[in-house]
């Protein structure tokens, strides 16, 4: 009986921590820019549910969405996925 209670409590704690992870609440366009290599990109500001903000950039005519100001390996094809990743990294 005691083992079942411990297992239940640990499962609930694991689920509750995922529920309280920061999520994007708004995405606002900031402007168009050009990188040092000449590639055009758009910059967006993501407001997260924990009160913090993150920068999101769109590359290749909004086909790649990356957290931060540079094109990197952790980019997503969907804007909302990249915004969720940026908020969870804060």
C-alpha positions in Angstrom: 0.0 0.0 0.0 2.8 2.4 0.9 4.6 1.7 -2.4 1.4 2.5 -4.4 1.1 5.9 -2.6 4.7 6.7 -3.3 4.4 5.8 -6.9 1.2 7.9 -7.3 2.7 10.9 -5.7 5.8 10.7 -7.8 3.7 10.4 -11.0 1.6 13.4 -10.0 4.7 15.5 -9.3 6.2 14.6 -12.7 3.0 15.6 -14.4 2.6 18.9 -12.5 6.1 20.0 -13.3 5.4 19.6 -17.0 2.1 21.6 -16.6 3.9 24.5 -15.0 6.6 24.8 -17.7 6.7 28.3 -19.3 4.5 28.5 -22.4 4.4 31.3 -25.1 1.5 33.8 -24.5 2.2 36.1 -27.5 4.5 36.5 -30.5 5.1 40.0 -31.8 6.9 41.0 -35.0 10.0 43.2 -34.3 11.4 43.8 -37.8 13.3 42.5 -40.8 17.1 42.3 -40.6 20.1 40.9 -42.5 22.8 38.7 -41.0 26.5 39.3 -41.4 26.6 36.8 -44.3 23.8 38.6 -46.1 20.9 36.3 -45.3 17.6 38.0 -44.6 15.6 37.1 -41.5 12.7 38.4 -39.4 12.9 38.9 -35.7 10.0 38.2 -33.3 9.6 38.7 -29.5 8.0 35.9 -27.6 6.4 36.6 -24.3 6.2 33.6 -22.0 3.8 32.7 -19.2 6.6 33.0 -16.6 6.9 36.8 -17.4 10.2 36.5 -19.4 10.7 37.2 -23.1 12.7 35.4 -25.7 13.9 36.3 -29.2 12.7 34.2 -32.1 14.0 34.5 -35.7 12.5 33.3 -39.0 14.8 32.3 -41.8 14.3 31.2 -45.4 11.0 33.0 -45.9 9.6 31.8 -42.6 10.5 28.1 -43.3 12.9 27.9 -40.4 12.2 29.3 -36.9 15.1 29.5 -34.4 15.4 30.7 -30.8 17.9 33.5 -30.6 19.3 35.8 -33.2 21.2 33.3 -35.3 20.4 30.4 -37.6 21.4 27.3 -35.6 20.9 23.6 -35.4 17.9 23.7 -33.0 15.5 25.3 -35.4 11.9 24.2 -36.0 9.7 24.2 -39.0 6.7 25.5 -37.1 6.6 28.8 -35.3 4.7 27.6 -32.2 7.2 24.7 -31.7 10.1 27.1 -31.8 8.3 29.5 -29.4 7.6 26.7 -26.9 11.3 25.6 -27.1 12.4 29.2 -26.5 10.2 29.6 -23.5 11.1 26.3 -21.9 14.8 27.2 -22.3 14.3 30.2 -20.0 
